[in-house]
Amino acid sequence: MKKFRAVFFMIVSFLGLYLTFVATGCSGDSGGDDDGDAQGDFVKVIGTTVTGGNKFYSSDFNDSLSADRWDRKGVFIEGRTVLVKDFYICNHEVTQDEYTAIMGINPSFFVGDSGDKKVADGESQGKRPVESVSWYAAIVYCNKRSVQEGFAPCYSISGESNVEEWGSIPNAKNDAWDNVTCDFSKNGYRLPTEVEWEYAALGGKSGVSLQIPTCYAGTSNKECLGQYAWYGENSEGRTHEVKKKLPNALGLYDMSGNVWEWCWDWCVDNLVGVPFTGPSSRNGASFRGYRGGDWYFNNNVLWALSVAWRGFAMDAGCYPLGGEGRLGFRVVRSAQ
């Protein structure tokens, strides 16, 4: 009888915790998980046509995401319709080990055994996201990894896809590197477009179909954000091993928080008529976009972790956010 009571109370306690978890809205509300097919560390995201509208930036941020702030409106804006093609996206940000294996160096700020740089207890240094990476370095990584794994590289400079012919990675603005082209028909690794990034962060086809899409990647409940993201309230001022928080509906980790993530696009403010692959020209822009927020932002600036926030970097590809350990990337592949 005592054994039966112990089991009974264990079940009741578990049920109570589960109901509390669901009641707080922390179980995830970013759409269904039928849009993606996991293949190792990559998820195949099924595309669709997305008609833009105010619903993509009004949820929970009616005041701060005002109509006069283009950088807080996301890419699915009123007047824009985009066809999102199927693609594969890595379920985590590129780690320090992954980057070092391809590039032979680790540029990360958060490397060390003491102080703010120290890895958190129980976590692996090599599984922290790589950061302090310039946009130029990120595209080199993509082409090098593509070749190493037998895929066709996507990026070319002056018609050349062999990065050995590109010369050294610039540490200052470089016109030739700014004019790099991307062949989206190739099956190699590349940076996501802003459309692909935001579409995946929202939970894919089911996520964008919601009457009110989520504010963050995985949840709209501010009280639950700490279960999905490393940010100022729980990060202890540093990056953390990837895949330690809850994923969004597609099984993608750290789309909000941990480190910002580079995107392919030039960050132009007027996106009406711009295809999902980004602007066909710079249109006067001098910034490359990045998304998702990082470990630094606290409750006073939660808009920076929202799916709708469009960050951008000065001096385009060469500027790694001051080398302060806040900017990394994840990779995608086309799925033709």
Order of alpha helices (4+ residues) and beta strands (2+ residues): alpha-beta-beta-beta-alpha-beta-beta-alpha-alpha-beta-alpha-beta-beta-alpha-alpha-beta-beta-beta-beta-beta
